[in-house]
């Protein structure tokens, strides 16, 4: 019983990582739209995009760590 619930928790954590990737795709799409509308803001948009993606990527790494801990510990 506990093993099945552990695997369920790991699967939910992996699904969380999938949602993070969807959010990253939306952020990149919006950044491309912003640069397309106003090309002079390329450097500011690029800086904020990379900072935001780095912060969002940490959530994906946490999901990976949680799933690995649930599976192997």
C-alpha positions in Angstrom: 0.0 0.0 0.0 2.7 2.5 1.0 4.8 1.6 -2.1 1.9 2.4 -4.4 1.2 5.8 -2.7 4.9 6.6 -3.0 4.9 6.0 -6.7 1.7 8.0 -7.0 3.5 10.9 -5.2 6.4 10.6 -7.6 4.1 10.7 -10.6 2.4 13.8 -9.3 5.9 15.4 -8.8 6.8 14.6 -12.4 3.5 16.0 -13.6 4.4 19.2 -11.7 7.6 19.4 -13.8 5.5 19.1 -16.9 3.4 22.1 -15.9 6.6 24.0 -15.3 7.6 23.4 -18.8 4.3 24.6 -20.1 4.8 27.8 -18.1 8.2 28.3 -19.5 6.8 28.0 -23.1 4.2 30.6 -22.3 6.9 33.0 -20.9 9.1 32.6 -24.0 6.1 33.1 -26.3 5.2 36.3 -24.5 8.8 37.6 -24.6 8.9 37.0 -28.3 5.6 38.9 -28.7 7.0 41.8 -26.6 10.2 42.0 -28.7 8.2 41.7 -31.9 6.1 44.7 -30.9 8.9 46.8 -29.6 12.4 45.7 -30.8 14.2 48.4 -28.8 13.4 46.6 -25.6 15.3 43.4 -26.6 18.0 43.7 -23.9 15.6 44.4 -21.1 13.2 41.6 -22.2 16.0 39.1 -22.6 17.4 39.9 -19.1 14.0 39.6 -17.4 13.2 36.4 -19.4 16.4 34.7 -18.5 16.0 35.6 -14.8 12.4 34.5 -14.8 13.2 31.2 -16.5 16.0 30.5 -14.0 13.5 31.0 -11.1 10.9 28.9 -12.8 13.4 26.1 -13.6 14.2 25.7 -9.9 10.6 24.5 -9.4 11.2 21.9 -12.0 14.4 20.8 -10.3 12.6 20.6 -6.9 10.0 18.3 -8.6 12.7 16.1 -9.9 14.4 15.9 -6.5 11.2 15.1 -4.7 10.3 12.4 -7.2 13.8 10.8 -6.9 13.6 10.9 -3.1 10.2 9.3 -3.1 11.3 6.5 -5.4 14.7 5.7 -3.9 14.5 6.6 -0.2 
